[in-house]
Amino acid sequence: MKLFGSLGSPYARKVRILLAEKNIAHEFVIARGSAPDSPVPPYNPLGKIPTLVRDDGRGLYDSPVIIEYLDAFGTGPKMIPEDFDSRIEVRRWEALGDGIADATVNISHEYREPADKQRSAEWFAKQQQKIDRGLAVMEKDLGSNAFCFGQRFTLADIAAGYALGYLDHALPKVEWRSKHPALARLAQQLYARPSFTGTAHVASK
């Protein structure tokens, strides 16, 4: 299998963490879907990353679909529980992580625009509120538990960890640890895992 993505994409990192946890052999190809000579569009008509190319040559997208597909492979444990209620809870954590990452991407990309062309302060506040509310729910639901859901590492932990990691990377001035000590504890544990250290963000050029 082949994964198209960038070293700065939070969504590609989410997939790369799962690939590492599941011990799935693959080729990671650094590519941008928007580049004029991008290899992504033939496999993903939306021209977005991450895009997975399966062994039969067919493309798969986007990250939640790729995650579900990959969970059937590899030697590592299942990241998405089979039990329906547990499965939905883990996917809810994924939705929270994706939502926090979405808002972080929106803010960080807007900061790249010239000051006189940036959106209003109200727009920035609304994006930050999404992050704040998402973190508050994660903090409450995690509590004193060792893992985000259940008694072992799952996609829920990947979702929380990749979102927190991207927040640290893209918006380092956002101080979230003092308000969310449970998440700070979780992040410290997750960031030490080989799947996280081996997929650390690299600033886009």
C-alpha positions in Angstrom: 0.0 0.0 0.0 1.0 3.6 -0.6 0.0 6.6 1.4 0.1 10.1 -0.1 0.5 12.9 2.5 2.7 15.7 3.9 4.8 15.9 7.0 2.7 18.8 8.2 -0.8 17.3 7.6 -2.5 16.4 10.9 -4.9 14.0 9.0 -2.0 12.2 7.3 -0.3 11.9 10.7 -3.5 10.3 12.1 -3.2 7.6 9.5 0.5 7.2 9.9 0.1 6.7 13.6 -2.4 3.9 13.0 -0.1 2.3 10.4 2.7 2.3 12.9 0.5 0.9 15.7 -0.8 -1.9 13.4 2.7 -2.7 11.9 1.4 -2.3 8.4 4.0 -2.3 5.6 3.5 0.7 3.3 5.2 3.4 1.3 4.8 7.0 2.5 4.9 9.4 -0.4 5.2 13.1 0.4 2.9 14.9 -2.0 0.4 17.8 -2.1 -2.8 17.3 -3.9 -2.8 20.9 -5.1 0.6 20.8 -6.8 0.5 21.1 -10.6 2.2 17.8 -11.0 0.6 16.1 -8.0 0.3 12.3 -8.2 -2.8 12.5 -5.9 -5.7 13.4 -8.3 -5.6 10.1 -10.3 -6.4 8.3 -7.1 -8.5 10.9 -5.3 -10.7 13.2 -7.5 -10.9 15.7 -4.7 -7.1 16.2 -4.8 -6.7 16.0 -1.1 -4.4 14.2 1.3 -4.2 11.8 2.9 -5.0 9.4 0.1 -4.3 5.7 0.3 -3.6 3.6 -2.7 -4.5 0.0 -2.1 -2.6 -3.0 -3.4 -5.0 -3.3 -6.3 -4.3 0.3 -7.3 -7.6 1.8 -6.2 -7.5 5.0 -4.2 -9.2 5.5 -0.8 -10.1 8.7 1.0 -10.5 10.5 3.4 -8.9 9.8 6.8 -11.8 8.3 8.6 -12.5 5.9 5.7 -8.7 5.1 5.4 -8.6 4.4 9.1 -11.5 2.0 9.0 -10.0 0.2 6.0 -6.5 -0.2 7.5 -7.8 -1.5 10.8 -8.5 -4.8 9.1 -4.8 -5.3 8.4 -1.5 -5.6 10.2 -0.4 -7.5 13.2 -1.3 -4.9 15.8 -4.6 -4.9 17.8 -7.8 -3.6 16.5 -8.0 0.2 16.9 -11.8 0.3 16.5 -13.8 -2.1 18.7 -16.2 -4.6 17.2 -19.0 -4.0 19.8 -21.4 -1.4 18.3 -21.7 0.9 21.3 -18.0 0.9 21.9 -17.3 1.4 18.2 -19.6 4.5 18.2 -17.9 5.9 21.2 -14.4 5.5 19.7 -15.6 7.1 16.5 -17.1 10.0 18.5 -13.6 10.6 19.9 -12.3 10.6 16.4 -14.9 13.2 15.4 -13.8 15.4 18.3 -10.2 15.1 17.3 -10.9 15.9 13.7 -13.0 18.9 14.7 -10.3 20.3 16.9 -7.8 19.7 14.1 -10.1 21.4 11.6 -10.4 24.5 13.7 -6.7 24.6 14.3 -6.0 24.3 10.6 -8.4 27.1 9.8 -6.7 29.4 12.3 -3.2 28.6 11.4 -3.8 28.9 7.7 -5.5 32.3 8.2 -2.5 33.6 10.1 -0.5 33.1 7.0 -2.5 35.7 5.2 -1.4 39.4 5.3 -2.8 41.1 8.4 -5.1 43.4 6.3 -6.6 40.4 4.5 -7.3 38.2 7.5 -10.8 37.4 8.7 -12.5 39.2 11.5 -11.7 38.8 15.2 -15.2 37.3 15.6 -14.2 34.5 13.1 -11.0 33.7 15.0 -13.0 33.6 18.2 -15.5 31.1 16.8 -12.7 28.8 15.7 -11.0 29.0 19.0 -14.3 28.3 20.8 -14.6 25.0 18.8 -11.1 24.0 20.0 -11.9 25.1 23.6 -15.2 23.2 23.7 -13.7 20.1 22.1 -10.9 20.0 24.6 -13.3 20.5 27.5 -15.3 17.5 26.5 -12.2 15.4 26.0 -11.0 16.4 29.5 -14.3 15.6 31.1 -14.6 12.2 29.4 -11.0 11.2 30.0 -11.0 12.0 33.7 -8.7 9.8 35.6 -8.7 7.0 33.0 -5.5 5.7 31.5 -7.0 5.6 28.0 -9.6 7.7 26.2 -12.0 4.8 26.0 -12.0 1.4 27.6 -9.0 -0.4 29.1 -6.5 -0.2 26.2 -5.1 2.0 23.4 -7.6 2.6 20.6 -8.4 5.0 17.8 -9.8 7.3 20.5 -6.3 7.8 21.8 -4.9 8.4 18.3 -7.6 11.0 17.7 -6.9 12.9 21.0 -3.1 12.6 20.6 -2.9 13.7 16.9 -5.2 16.7 17.6 -3.3 17.8 20.6 0.0 17.3 18.8 -1.2 19.5 15.9 -2.4 22.2 18.3 1.0 22.3 19.8 2.7 22.4 16.4 0.4 24.9 14.6 -0.7 27.1 17.5 2.1 26.9 20.1 0.8 30.0 21.9 -2.4 28.3 22.8 -1.9 27.2 26.4 -4.3 24.4 27.0 -2.4 22.2 29.6 -3.2 24.2 32.7 -6.9 24.0 32.1 -6.9 20.3 31.1 -4.5 18.4 33.4 -5.9 15.0 32.3 -5.2 15.8 28.7 -1.8 17.0 29.6 -1.1 13.7 31.3 -2.4 11.8 28.3 -0.4 13.8 25.9 2.8 13.2 27.8 2.2 9.5 27.6 1.1 9.4 23.9 4.0 11.6 22.7 6.4 9.1 24.1 5.0 6.2 22.0 7.1 5.2 19.0 4.1 5.7 16.7 4.0 9.4 17.7 7.7 10.1 17.9 8.2 8.5 14.5 5.5 10.7 12.9 6.3 14.1 14.4 5.2 17.1 12.5 7.6 19.0 10.3 6.9 22.6 9.4 5.6 23.1 5.8 7.9 24.9 3.4 
